[in-house]
Amino acid sequence: MRRRLAAVLRALLTWRSLRWQIAGLAAAAASVVALVIGVLVHQSAAARADEVGRARALEALDTVAETYLRTGSPGAGVANSVPDPLRQALSGGPGTSATWYDTTKPGAPWMWAAEEVDGVVLAVRVDMGTDLRSLQTEDRFVVKATLGTLVLVIVVVALLTELINRRLRRVAGTALRIAGGDLDARIRARGGDEIADIGTAVDSMAASLQHRLLGEQRFTADVAHELRTPLAGLVTAAELLPESEATDLVRDRVRVLRLLVEDLLEISRLDAGGERAELTGVPLGELVTQAVSRTGLDAVVETTGAAVVRTDPRRAERIVTNLVQNAFRHGGPPVEVTVSGPLVHVRDHGPGFPPALLAEGPQRFRTGTAERGRGHGLGLTIALGQAQVIGAQLFLGHAAGGGALATVRFPPAENR
């Protein structure tokens, strides 16, 4: 539950996630719509206020003109002076009227109206401050409404995209399981959208990959089994040859062929997933010392604080043996084996592991580079497979000062 909650929080805080990209696009679209609507509303309100102000000013001007014609006096409300812009607007001659919106004083606009009557210019002005403040209030309301809508859109879209993200995470999780070796994992996506198409494609890829790997595994197992019978006869025949230099060469090649067939059979069993470990408590220092001594190779073994681990002794010894043999075959002397706690370090002083092997992991019949020597590439593959069976971890890397370093972490007995 905690991991799931942490994953959700991590997704929420990742601004590059698809969730926030979709929310950002929705917010951008909503912002454009709100901006267009806001501009249209502002222009419409401003035009309406301007029209109402002109009507009020002209109405006041008509009242003044009627009073002037009836009494000869303009009465109250007539401006003492006519602004130049308004006077210029009266270029139409007697009987024409003009208006002018005066914004020369910020925050105190006026609407002017003027008309020439009997050679006298009559002018009035109407206060537009109330209309301006009303327009500003409407603008603030539109801005607040827009911001509130954007927040709501972002929240709603972020929540709705969780359905999409959940499906995408399922696709990604299944793909990672397939990459990790679980070839039976399937998405089984439903629906007709693009995510369902991706899920179907991943399922098809996994099925095709599984079919090919199973065919390869069956081929490897069949070849190894078919070779056992003629190989047994070849071993017997080689033992019956008279002693000579040629006989020694033949026996050596037969031994190499027998070891190769045994490795292929072991890999086929590991690939089939039918291997079961027989776990028991084992002193790791003694196990490693005996395994190295059985190889007959001159490796330096150092034990410091070795732990008791719960493992399968036969498989653990096979891992250590393969790592030591691999160090001598592909690395350079001296080969040092260090046991510390539940860890076993095997280091050589050769050119080190090639970058391709460190990036992709051990692969059968691939030794990496010529500098690492020649071989079938099965030793590390078997060591990795056996480590997975007994629940150990195998790490490959470069040693400080040069050389290859292989580290095996065995599960301590008290943690099992």
C-alpha positions in Angstrom: 0.0 0.0 0.0 2.8 2.4 0.9 4.6 1.6 -2.4 1.5 2.2 -4.4 0.8 5.5 -2.6 4.5 6.6 -3.1 4.2 5.7 -6.8 1.0 7.8 -7.1 2.6 10.8 -5.3 5.7 10.5 -7.5 3.5 10.5 -10.6 1.7 13.6 -9.3 4.9 15.5 -8.6 6.5 14.6 -12.0 5.7 17.6 -14.1 6.9 15.8 -17.3 4.3 13.1 -16.9 1.6 12.6 -19.4 -1.0 13.6 -16.8 0.4 17.2 -16.5 1.1 17.4 -20.2 -2.6 16.7 -21.0 -3.7 19.1 -18.2 -1.3 21.7 -19.5 -2.8 21.4 -23.0 -6.3 21.6 -21.6 -5.4 24.6 -19.5 -3.8 26.3 -22.6 -6.9 25.6 -24.7 -9.2 26.9 -21.9 -6.9 30.0 -21.5 -7.2 30.8 -25.2 -11.0 30.4 -25.1 -11.3 32.5 -21.9 -9.0 35.2 -23.3 -11.1 35.5 -26.5 -14.4 35.5 -24.5 -12.9 38.0 -22.1 -11.8 40.4 -24.8 -15.2 40.1 -26.6 -17.0 40.8 -23.3 -14.8 43.8 -22.5 -15.2 45.3 -25.9 -19.0 44.8 -25.9 -19.3 46.3 -22.4 -17.0 49.2 -23.3 -19.0 49.9 -26.5 -22.3 49.7 -24.6 -21.0 52.1 -22.0 -19.7 54.5 -24.7 -23.1 54.3 -26.5 -25.0 55.0 -23.3 -22.7 57.9 -22.4 -23.1 59.5 -25.8 -26.9 59.2 -25.6 -26.9 60.8 -22.1 -24.6 63.6 -23.3 -26.7 64.3 -26.5 -29.9 64.2 -24.4 -28.4 66.8 -22.0 -27.3 68.9 -25.0 -30.8 68.8 -26.5 -32.2 70.1 -23.2 -29.7 73.0 -23.1 -30.3 73.9 -26.8 -34.1 74.0 -26.2 -33.6 76.3 -23.2 -31.3 78.5 -25.2 -33.7 78.9 -28.0 -36.7 79.5 -25.7 -35.0 81.9 -23.3 -31.9 83.0 -25.0 -29.8 81.7 -22.1 -28.2 78.2 -22.1 -29.0 77.7 -18.4 -27.2 75.4 -16.1 -25.0 72.5 -17.2 -23.2 74.3 -20.1 -19.4 74.1 -20.1 -17.6 77.3 -19.8 -15.0 76.3 -22.4 -15.1 73.9 -25.3 -12.0 71.5 -25.7 -10.2 71.8 -29.0 -10.8 68.2 -30.1 -14.6 68.8 -29.6 -14.5 72.2 -31.4 -12.7 70.5 -34.3 -15.4 67.8 -34.5 -18.0 70.6 -35.1 -16.6 71.3 -38.6 -19.9 70.3 -40.1 -21.4 73.8 -39.5 -24.5 75.1 -37.7 -27.1 72.5 -36.7 -24.6 69.7 -36.4 -23.6 68.1 -33.1 -20.5 66.2 -32.1 -19.3 64.1 -29.1 -15.9 63.4 -27.7 -14.8 61.0 -25.0 -12.3 62.8 -22.7 -9.7 60.5 -21.1 -7.1 63.2 -20.5 -7.5 62.7 -16.7 -6.8 59.0 -15.7 -9.7 57.6 -13.7 -12.0 60.6 -14.4 -13.4 60.2 -18.0 -16.0 62.5 -19.4 -18.3 62.3 -22.4 -18.7 65.7 -24.2 -21.4 66.8 -26.6 -21.5 70.1 -28.4 -23.7 71.9 -31.0 -23.6 75.3 -32.7 -26.9 77.2 -32.2 -27.3 80.7 -33.7 -23.6 81.1 -33.9 -23.0 80.1 -30.3 -21.3 76.8 -29.4 -23.2 75.0 -26.6 -21.3 72.2 -24.9 -22.1 69.8 -22.0 -20.2 66.9 -20.4 -21.4 63.8 -18.6 -19.4 62.0 -15.9 -18.3 58.5 -17.2 -16.5 57.5 -14.0 -19.3 55.3 -12.8 -19.4 53.5 -16.1 -15.6 53.0 -16.1 -15.6 51.6 -12.6 -18.5 49.3 -13.6 -16.5 48.1 -16.6 -13.4 47.5 -14.4 -15.5 45.5 -12.0 -16.8 43.3 -14.8 -13.2 42.8 -16.0 -12.0 41.7 -12.6 -15.0 39.3 -12.4 -14.1 37.8 -15.8 -10.4 37.4 -14.7 -11.4 35.7 -11.4 -13.9 33.5 -13.2 -11.2 32.5 -15.8 -8.6 31.7 -13.1 -11.1 29.6 -11.2 -12.2 27.8 -14.3 -8.5 27.1 -15.2 -7.9 25.6 -11.8 -11.0 23.5 -12.0 -10.1 22.3 -15.5 -6.5 21.3 -14.5 -7.8 19.4 -11.4 -10.6 17.6 -13.4 -8.3 16.8 -16.3 -5.6 15.5 -13.9 -8.1 13.2 -12.2 -9.6 12.0 -15.4 -6.2 11.2 -16.9 -5.5 8.8 -14.1 -7.6 6.3 -16.0 -5.3 6.7 -19.0 -2.2 6.7 -16.9 -3.3 3.5 -15.1 -3.7 1.7 -18.4 -0.3 3.0 -19.6 1.4 1.9 -16.3 -0.1 -1.5 -16.8 1.3 -1.7 -20.3 4.7 -0.5 -19.1 4.7 -2.9 -16.1 3.8 -5.9 -18.3 6.5 -4.9 -20.8 9.1 -4.8 -17.9 8.0 -8.2 -16.7 8.5 -9.6 -20.2 11.9 -8.0 -20.4 12.7 -9.5 -17.0 12.0 -13.0 -18.3 8.3 -13.5 -17.5 7.2 -14.5 -21.0 3.8 -15.5 -19.8 2.9 -12.0 -18.8 0.1 -10.5 -21.0 -1.8 -7.2 -21.0 -5.0 -8.4 -22.6 -6.1 -4.9 -23.3 -9.7 -4.2 -24.2 -11.2 -1.3 -26.2 -10.6 0.3 -29.5 -8.3 3.2 -28.7 -4.5 3.6 -29.2 -3.6 2.3 -25.8 -5.5 -1.0 -26.6 -3.5 -1.1 -29.8 -0.2 -0.8 -27.9 -1.3 -3.5 -25.5 -2.2 -5.8 -28.3 1.1 -5.2 -30.0 3.0 -5.9 -26.8 1.1 -9.2 -26.3 1.8 -10.2 -29.9 5.5 -9.4 -29.4 5.6 -11.4 -26.2 3.9 -14.4 -27.7 6.3 -14.3 -30.7 9.3 -13.9 -28.5 8.1 -16.7 -26.2 7.6 -19.0 -29.2 11.1 -18.3 -30.5 12.8 -18.7 -27.2 11.0 -22.0 -26.4 12.0 -23.3 -29.8 15.6 -22.3 -29.1 15.5 -23.9 -25.7 14.1 -27.1 -27.1 16.7 -27.1 -29.9 19.5 -26.7 -27.3 18.1 -29.5 -25.1 17.6 -31.8 -28.0 21.1 -31.2 -29.4 22.7 -31.8 -26.0 20.7 -35.0 -25.4 21.4 -36.3 -28.9 25.1 -35.7 -28.3 25.3 -37.6 -25.0 25.1 -41.1 -26.5 27.8 -40.7 -29.2 29.9 -38.7 -26.8 29.8 -41.5 -24.2 31.1 -43.9 -26.9 33.8 -41.3 -27.9 35.0 -41.0 -24.3 35.2 -44.8 -24.0 37.1 -45.1 -27.3 39.5 -42.3 -26.3 40.4 -44.2 -23.1 41.2 -47.3 -25.1 43.7 -45.5 -27.4 47.4 -46.3 -26.7 49.3 -43.7 -24.8 50.8 -41.1 -27.0 50.9 -37.3 -27.6 48.1 -37.6 -30.1 46.0 -39.6 -27.7 46.4 -36.9 -25.0 45.3 -34.3 -27.5 42.2 -36.4 -28.5 41.3 -37.0 -24.8 41.7 -33.2 -24.1 39.3 -32.3 -26.9 36.9 -35.0 -25.9 36.9 -33.7 -22.3 36.2 -30.1 -23.6 33.3 -31.5 -25.7 31.9 -33.4 -22.7 32.0 -30.3 -20.6 30.3 -28.3 -23.3 27.5 -30.8 -23.6 27.1 -30.8 -19.8 26.9 -27.0 -19.8 24.3 -27.1 -22.6 22.2 -29.6 -20.6 22.4 -27.5 -17.5 21.4 -24.3 -19.4 18.4 -26.2 -20.9 17.3 -27.2 -17.5 17.6 -23.6 -16.2 15.7 -22.3 -19.2 12.9 -24.8 -18.6 12.4 -23.3 -15.1 12.2 -26.7 -13.5 15.2 -26.4 -11.2 14.4 -26.5 -7.5 17.0 -25.6 -4.9 17.6 -27.6 -1.7 18.4 -24.9 0.8 20.3 -25.4 4.0 22.5 -23.4 6.3 26.1 -23.4 5.0 29.3 -21.6 6.3 30.1 -19.5 3.3 33.9 -19.4 4.0 34.3 -23.2 4.0 32.1 -23.6 0.9 34.1 -21.1 -1.1 37.5 -22.5 0.1 36.5 -26.1 -0.9 35.0 -24.9 -4.2 38.2 -23.1 -5.2 40.4 -26.0 -4.2 38.4 -28.4 -6.3 39.1 -26.3 -9.4 42.8 -27.0 -9.1 43.6 -23.4 -10.0 46.0 -21.2 -8.1 43.5 -18.6 -6.8 44.1 -16.6 -3.6 41.3 -17.0 -1.1 40.8 -14.6 1.7 38.0 -14.9 4.3 37.0 -12.0 6.6 33.9 -12.4 8.7 32.2 -14.9 6.5 28.5 -15.5 7.3 26.4 -18.6 7.4 24.1 -18.4 4.4 21.0 -20.4 3.5 21.7 -21.9 0.1 22.0 -25.0 -2.1 25.7 -26.1 -1.6 26.0 -27.8 -4.9 24.6 -24.8 -6.9 26.6 -22.3 -4.8 29.8 -24.2 -5.4 28.9 -24.3 -9.1 28.6 -20.5 -9.1 32.0 -20.0 -7.4 33.7 -22.5 -9.6 32.4 -20.9 -12.8 33.4 -17.4 -11.7 37.0 -18.6 -10.8 37.4 -20.5 -14.0 36.1 -17.6 -16.0 38.6 -15.3 -14.3 41.5 -17.6 -15.2 40.2 -18.2 -18.7 39.4 -14.7 -19.7 41.2 -12.5 -17.2 44.7 -12.3 -15.9 46.5 -13.5 -12.8 46.5 -13.2 -9.9 42.9 -14.2 -9.3 41.7 -13.1 -5.8 38.6 -14.6 -4.1 37.4 -12.6 -1.0 34.6 -13.8 1.3 33.1 -11.0 3.5 29.8 -11.6 5.3 27.3 -12.9 2.7 29.4 -11.6 -0.2 31.9 -13.4 -2.4 34.2 -11.3 -4.6 36.1 -12.8 -7.5 38.6 -10.5 -9.1 41.2 -10.9 -11.8 43.8 -8.5 -13.2 43.0 -8.8 -16.8 41.4 -6.3 -19.2 38.1 -6.4 -17.4 34.6 -7.1 -18.6 33.6 -5.7 -22.0 31.1 -2.9 -22.0 28.5 -5.0 -24.0 28.6 -7.7 -21.3 28.1 -5.2 -18.5 25.2 -3.4 -20.4 23.4 -6.5 -21.6 24.4 -9.2 -19.0 25.9 -12.6 -19.7 24.7 -14.3 -22.9 25.5 -17.8 -24.1 28.2 -18.1 -26.8 29.2 -14.5 -26.4 32.5 -13.7 -24.6 32.5 -10.0 -25.5 35.9 -9.1 -26.9 39.1 -10.9 -28.0 40.9 -9.4 -25.0 38.8 -11.4 -22.7 40.0 -14.7 -24.3 38.1 -17.4 -26.1 35.3 -19.6 -24.9 31.6 -20.5 -25.3 30.3 -17.8 -23.0 28.4 -20.3 -20.9 30.2 -20.0 -17.6 28.7 -16.6 -16.5 25.3 -17.6 -18.0 25.1 -20.7 -15.9 26.4 -18.8 -12.8 23.6 -16.2 -13.3 21.0 -18.9 -13.8 22.0 -20.8 -10.7 22.1 -17.6 -8.7 18.5 -16.9 -9.6 17.5 -20.4 -8.5 19.0 -20.1 -5.0 17.9 -16.5 -4.6 21.4 -15.0 -4.8 22.4 -11.9 -6.7 25.3 -11.7 -9.2 26.9 -8.3 -10.0 29.5 -7.8 -12.7 31.7 -4.7 -12.8 35.2 -3.2 -12.9 37.6 -3.5 -10.0 39.4 -0.5 -8.6 42.8 -0.5 -10.2 41.8 -2.6 -13.2 40.5 -6.0 -13.8 37.1 -7.7 -13.8 35.1 -8.0 -10.5 32.2 -10.5 -10.0 30.3 -10.3 -6.7 27.8 -12.8 -5.4 25.4 -11.8 -2.6 24.0 -14.9 -0.8 20.9 -14.5 1.3 21.9 -14.8 5.0 20.4 -17.7 6.9 18.7 -15.5 9.5 16.8 -13.6 6.9 15.2 -16.6 5.4 
